[in-house]
Amino acid sequence: MNHIVDTVVETPLEFTVFATNPSDMVGAQRSLILWAARKIQFEKSELAEAQRNFDAAKTHKWSPTAWGKQIKKHEGKINFYRKIKMALEAGYYIVPPFPIDIFAIRTDRKWPVQKWRERDWSDTHEQNARVLPVGDGQYVSPDPTVITKNLPTVVKDGAIVEKIHWRADEWKDAEFPFKLAKAEIMEATRAAMAMKVFDQLGALPTHRAPDPIICGQILFPDKPAYEERKAVTFFVSWWLDTREL
């Protein structure tokens, strides 16, 4: 596939993509690649302006904090659109934001977030992907190993008693969600992970079905990691056993 560099092209900065057949999808894909290139160029110009204002504020001994936040904002958007552009160039198509069951997250943390809790619910210890540049971090399972410990706890009457608590301990390797999946599907998923473009990968439907789809997601950069993030979802692979029909 030809690599399209980050250059300004004769494509509107914002437009609507519409397709009704495979031929339309090919044209839409190229339009989206060009759009992503324009978005990168736009954010670069905004970043340069923010940097000039940051430097001017420091020179005049004014607070540069607000402009520092703008710099981080535009850096995050450049990273976001670069990942989208790379995924599109690699042939991945954007699909609707399906509810998917996440099985791999990309992170650069050595350890999961470790906080003692009184509940052993799986979603209590579930970890979030980090929004990283292309190539950074590693894929791990969002469900780390969990350890327990008895800790002194204040109960309703004010008494202090020993109660069992749970916390995340170590990362676990990401596991493919379907044990009997075809080798081609597993290889397609491995190839998507090797690019380190997607922030997380998952499958749908969220329960076992005869025709599951593997998706990769690129997270929006505009919310902190502890909040639920919106994501751009890409089609990675799909299979159908006709014996199930």
C-alpha angles and dihedrals in degrees: 000000000000114000114235112210125219097270132140110260136182094268125114114255090235128022142141121262115216128181136166101173141024092268091056089050091057091053092044090052093055091046090053092050090053090045091053090051091053092048090053091051091048093050091047090056091047090049092051091051092049090049092052091051091046091053092046092051091052091047091054091042093244123140109276093189097108092049090046088059090050090052091054090046094055093042088055092050092049089053090047096052093043090057091048091049093049092049091050092047089051089058101257115144125219112241133182117290096267118187101254135185105240114223101164132037128184115230142158094204115117090210134025119251103283118207127150112239135179093226130072097204114143093230090053091069099031111129129221129229118253118235099240137167118261112289098017127119131003137268117254137162115276087225109072127192112278130215131194135220137174109242132179108260132185111233130199097279091051095255120136116231136169111257131176115253132188132210139170114266117175139358120263124211115262110260126208105245098224116060095194098044118139118263091242091059093048091048092050089052092047090051091051091050092047090062091059090210100117116075092210141359130213147161136240143243090044088226127057111282135166093248110037123172126217114216136185122211134205111202124225111247098221101090133060117256095254092061125076107265129212114236142197107234124213130194111242106167145334137188137190128197105207089206086073093058 
